Amino acid sequence: MNFTGKTIWITGATSGIGKAMALQLSKHQCKLIISGRDASSLEETSTQCIAEGSQVQTVAFDLGTIDSVDKAIQEVLATNESIHGLYLVGGLSQRSLIAETPIQNDRKLMEVNFFSNVALSKAVLPLMLRNGGGQIAVTSSIVGKFGFPYRSTYAASKHALHGFFESLRLEHLDDHIKVSLIILGRVQTNISLKAINASGESYGKMDDGQAGGIPAEEAARKILQGLKKEKKEILVGGKELLMVHIRRFFPGIFYKLAAKVKPT
């Protein structure tokens, strides 16, 4: 993937990894379509990207509202003849036990993390096919590989992404559609602050593990390196990534270690 001159749509671009990716991509003189829920923060990202030399279109919308997602899709497709990259970074986490989590929270998490990404991909895919190919990347997590306390539906939504996007990759092997799953460990972002608790309100706390994670800018660099190489899975984080390999090859050891990890 050569980013220079390409049209790339990034969700979650108001802060954290999505913003860092947009800023780093802007140095390649891309045409960027950046999205997020907070319009004012999105404009700040846009201003910084334009200063680096990129064209920028801002499309603010809420991943948790299907009407908002549909409106954003219509706006983007009406103003762009090609999209070379769709980088799905926006999402929502949780901090609550299964027994105390109402079903409406589960539905909200699946809407934001799974269904919105499916809808965006299905909308952009025909355009990519008409133009001879493209790249789709979606943000997962190490808990997309295994379950974890206080993250039940967040983990489930990430598991679902793996099933869907791996299927998408296999269905279009001959169509030059490249699909990457970005598997995040601990990164210094506000994801735990904005995670929802059992009441559906913001958790409002920075997890110790999150605070000790790698900076968002470093995560973005590693992600873009992986996307440039068109890697199928891009693991980003620190030593916690070892849990992915331990779970795969030594499940017995994994279960013992997971029981000792502090979940918040």
C-alpha positions in Angstrom: 0.0 0.0 0.0 1.4 3.3 -1.1 -0.4 6.1 0.8 0.8 9.0 -1.3 -2.1 10.6 -3.2 -4.6 8.0 -2.0 -8.1 8.8 -0.7 -8.4 7.3 2.8 -11.4 7.3 5.2 -10.5 7.1 8.9 -13.1 6.8 11.7 -12.3 7.7 15.3 -10.1 10.6 14.1 -11.0 13.0 16.9 -8.4 11.6 19.3 -6.1 8.8 20.2 -4.9 6.4 17.5 -7.3 7.5 14.8 -6.1 11.1 15.1 -2.5 10.0 15.2 -3.0 8.0 12.1 -4.6 10.9 10.3 -1.8 13.2 11.2 0.9 10.8 10.1 -0.9 10.0 6.8 -1.3 13.7 6.1 2.5 13.8 5.5 1.9 11.6 2.5 -0.3 14.3 0.8 -3.4 12.0 1.0 -6.9 13.1 0.5 -8.3 12.3 4.0 -11.9 11.7 5.0 -11.9 11.9 8.8 -14.8 11.0 11.0 -15.7 11.1 14.6 -18.6 12.0 16.8 -17.3 15.4 18.1 -17.4 17.9 15.3 -15.2 20.5 17.0 -12.5 18.0 17.8 -12.7 16.7 14.2 -12.1 20.3 12.9 -9.0 20.5 15.1 -7.7 17.3 13.5 -8.6 18.6 10.1 -6.6 21.9 10.6 -3.5 20.0 11.7 -3.7 17.6 8.7 -4.2 20.5 6.2 -1.1 22.1 7.7 0.8 19.0 6.8 -0.3 19.2 3.2 -3.3 16.9 2.8 -6.8 17.6 1.5 -9.3 16.9 4.2 -13.1 16.2 4.3 -14.7 16.1 7.7 -17.8 13.9 8.2 -19.0 13.9 11.8 -21.4 11.1 12.8 -22.2 8.7 15.6 -21.2 5.0 15.2 -23.9 4.0 17.6 -26.8 5.4 15.5 -27.6 3.6 12.2 -29.3 6.7 10.7 -26.2 8.7 11.4 -24.0 6.0 9.9 -26.2 5.9 6.8 -26.1 9.7 6.4 -22.3 9.7 6.6 -22.1 7.0 4.0 -24.3 8.9 1.6 -22.3 12.1 2.1 -18.9 10.3 1.5 -20.1 8.3 -1.6 -21.7 11.4 -3.1 -18.4 13.4 -3.0 -15.8 10.7 -3.7 -15.3 8.8 -6.9 -12.7 6.5 -5.2 -11.7 5.3 -1.7 -8.4 3.5 -1.6 -8.4 2.9 2.2 -11.1 2.5 4.8 -9.5 2.5 8.3 -12.1 1.7 11.0 -10.6 2.9 14.2 -13.6 4.3 16.2 -15.1 2.1 18.9 -16.4 1.8 22.5 -15.3 -0.3 25.4 -16.9 -1.3 28.7 -16.1 -1.8 32.3 -18.9 -3.9 33.9 -19.6 -7.4 35.0 -21.9 -9.6 33.0 -24.3 -10.1 35.8 -24.8 -6.3 36.2 -24.8 -5.3 32.5 -28.3 -4.6 31.0 -28.9 -6.0 27.5 -29.2 -2.5 26.1 -25.6 -1.9 26.9 -24.7 -5.1 25.0 -26.7 -3.9 22.0 -25.0 -0.5 22.1 -21.5 -2.0 22.1 -22.3 -4.4 19.2 -23.8 -1.5 17.3 -20.8 0.7 17.7 -18.0 -1.9 17.4 -19.5 -4.4 14.9 -22.6 -3.3 13.0 -21.4 0.2 12.1 -18.1 -1.2 10.8 -19.9 -3.8 8.8 -22.2 -1.1 7.3 -19.3 1.1 6.4 -17.4 -1.7 4.8 -20.4 -2.9 2.8 -21.0 0.6 1.5 -17.4 1.2 0.4 -16.7 -2.3 -0.9 -18.5 -1.9 -4.3 -16.7 1.3 -5.0 -13.3 -0.4 -4.3 -14.3 -3.3 -6.6 -15.2 -0.9 -9.4 -11.9 0.8 -9.1 -9.8 -2.4 -9.0 -9.2 -2.9 -5.3 -8.6 -1.2 -2.0 -7.6 -1.7 1.6 -9.9 -2.2 4.6 -8.5 -2.2 8.2 -10.5 -2.6 11.4 -9.4 -2.1 15.0 -9.7 -5.2 17.1 -8.0 -6.0 20.4 -6.2 -8.8 22.2 -9.6 -9.5 23.8 -10.7 -10.3 20.2 -8.6 -13.4 20.7 -9.9 -14.3 24.2 -12.4 -13.3 26.8 -11.6 -11.0 29.7 -13.4 -9.8 32.9 -15.3 -6.5 32.7 -15.1 -6.6 28.9 -17.6 -9.3 28.0 -19.5 -7.7 25.1 -16.5 -5.6 24.1 -14.6 -8.8 23.7 -17.6 -10.4 21.9 -17.8 -7.5 19.4 -14.1 -7.9 18.6 -14.4 -11.6 18.1 -17.3 -10.9 15.7 -15.0 -8.5 13.7 -12.5 -11.3 13.2 -15.1 -13.6 11.8 -16.6 -11.0 9.5 -13.4 -9.4 8.1 -11.5 -12.7 7.7 -14.5 -13.9 5.6 -14.4 -10.7 3.6 -10.7 -11.2 2.9 -11.3 -14.7 1.6 -14.3 -13.8 -0.5 -12.2 -11.2 -2.4 -8.8 -12.8 -2.7 -8.9 -12.2 -6.5 -10.3 -8.7 -6.4 -7.3 -6.9 -4.8 -9.2 -6.2 -1.6 -6.7 -6.2 1.2 -8.0 -6.7 4.8 -6.1 -6.1 8.0 -7.1 -6.7 11.6 -5.4 -4.3 14.0 -5.0 -6.2 17.3 -4.3 -3.7 20.0 -2.8 -4.3 23.4 -2.4 -1.4 25.9 -2.2 2.0 24.3 -2.4 5.4 26.1 -5.8 6.6 24.9 -9.0 7.7 26.5 -10.8 4.4 25.7 -11.1 3.4 29.4 -12.3 6.9 30.3 -15.1 6.7 27.7 -15.9 3.1 28.3 -19.5 2.5 29.6 -20.3 1.1 33.0 -23.3 -0.9 34.0 -25.4 2.2 34.1 -24.5 3.1 30.5 -22.5 6.1 31.7 -18.8 6.8 31.1 -16.5 4.8 33.3 -14.4 8.0 33.7 -11.2 6.3 35.0 -7.9 5.6 33.4 -6.9 1.9 33.8 -3.5 1.3 35.2 -2.6 -0.9 32.3 -3.9 1.7 29.8 -1.8 4.5 31.5 1.3 2.3 31.2 0.7 1.5 27.5 2.6 2.7 24.5 1.8 6.3 23.2 -0.9 6.6 20.5 1.6 8.1 18.1 3.8 5.0 18.4 0.8 2.8 17.9 -0.2 4.7 14.8 3.3 4.3 13.4 3.3 0.6 13.9 -0.2 0.3 12.4 0.8 2.2 9.3 3.9 0.2 8.9 1.7 -2.9 9.0 -0.8 -1.5 6.5 2.0 -0.5 4.1 3.1 -4.1 4.1 -0.6 -5.2 3.8 -0.3 -7.5 6.8 -3.3 -9.6 7.7 -2.9 -9.1 11.4 -1.1 -6.2 13.0 -0.3 -6.6 16.7 0.4 -3.4 18.5 1.3 -3.0 22.1 3.8 -4.2 24.7 4.5 -7.4 26.6 0.8 -8.0 27.0 0.7 -9.2 23.4 2.4 -12.4 24.6 -1.0 -13.4 26.0 -2.2 -13.9 22.4 0.5 -16.4 21.6 0.3 -18.1 25.0 -3.5 -18.5 24.5 -2.9 -20.1 21.1 -0.1 -22.5 22.0 -0.4 -23.0 25.7 -4.0 -22.6 26.7 -3.5 -24.2 30.1 -0.9 -21.7 31.1 -3.0 -18.9 29.6 -6.0 -19.6 31.9 -3.7 -19.6 35.0 -2.2 -16.3 34.0 -5.4 -14.6 33.0 -6.9 -15.4 36.4 -4.1 -13.3 37.9 -4.3 -10.3 35.6 -5.8 -7.1 37.1 -8.7 -6.3 34.7 -8.9 -2.5 35.6 
